[in-house]
Amino acid sequence: MKPIRHDPEAHRFEQEFEGPNGQPLLVFADYARQGETLAILHVEADPALRGGGAAGRFMQSLVNEARDEGLKLRPVCGYAAAWFRRHPEAAGVLAHSRPLRNER
């Protein structure tokens, strides 16, 4: 697992994981930003990584990045919302619900 990368122009965070045959594969999250709040619109893992916990490790990396950068997250994606329900210890980075306009 490599460090999480942020591509602000693409409105995306991504992280590389080692696939079953040693190949580099990605997990990523697309977001919309309003100020210091990021609405997590979509989280996706390469199909070869699914079921192995890579997306969960990515979410933890995303939470750590948000804490380090003083950002708040609002999960819109079903996977991200479910992940936060299973990890109440990460609630400190959650934004209060309010309408978010897409600044893409």
N, C-alpha and C positions, 0 to 999 in steps of 0.2 A: 504494500500500500504506500503510495507516494503522498506528499502533502496536498491538501486541497488547493485548487487554483481558482482565481476569480478573473473572469473576463467581463469587465463592466460594459464594454461596447456590445457584447452579445447578450447581456443580462443573464449570465450563466456562471454557476460554480460547477467545477468538475474535479473528479479525483480518479486517478488511475490505480487499478488493482491488477494483480497477476491472475490471469485466466487459468483454466484447467491444464493447458499445455504450456504454461509459462509465458503466454503472450500478454501484452498489456491491453486491458479492457477498461472502459469508462463507466462510471456512474455520474450522472449530472442532474442539476436542478436548474430550471429556468425560473426567473422571477420578474416581477414588476416592482419598481421602486417608487416610494413617495417619502421624501426626506430620509429619515433614518430607519424606515420600515420597509422590509422586503416581503412581498406576498409571494410565497413559494407556490408557483403555478403548476409545476410538473416535476416529478422526480422519476428518473428512469435508469435502470441498470441494463448493461449489455445482457442479452438472454443467457449467455454462458455463465454469468455470475449469479443469476437468480436462484434463490433458495439457499445461498451460502452465507448470507449475512452481510454482504458487501454494502447493500443499500443502507442498512442500519448503521454500519460503521461510517459511511458517508454522512448520514444525518448527524451523528455525533460530531464529526469533523466540522460540519456546517454550523452546529450550535456553538462549538468552541470558537470558530471564526467570528460568528456574530458577537459573542461575548468580548473577544479581543478587540473588535472594531467598534463596539458600542452600538451595534445594530439590534433592531427588534425584528422578529420573524412572525409572519401570519400565514399559517398553512392553509392553502386553498386546495391543493392536491390531496386526494383521499389518502394516499400512502403517507404523506407528511403529517396529516392530521392524526392518523392512526398511530404513527410513531410517537407523536407527542403525548397521546393518551396513555401509551405504554411506558413512557419515560417522564413521569411528573417532576423528576429532579431537574429537567431542562426547562421548566415553565418560566424561569426567570428571563428568558429571551423572547417570550411570546408578547406580541403587541395586543393591545386592546382592540376588539373588533370595531371597525368603522369602514365606511366606503373607501375604496382605494382606486384612484384613477391610474390607468396604465401609462407610464412614462417611457414606453419603449420607443 
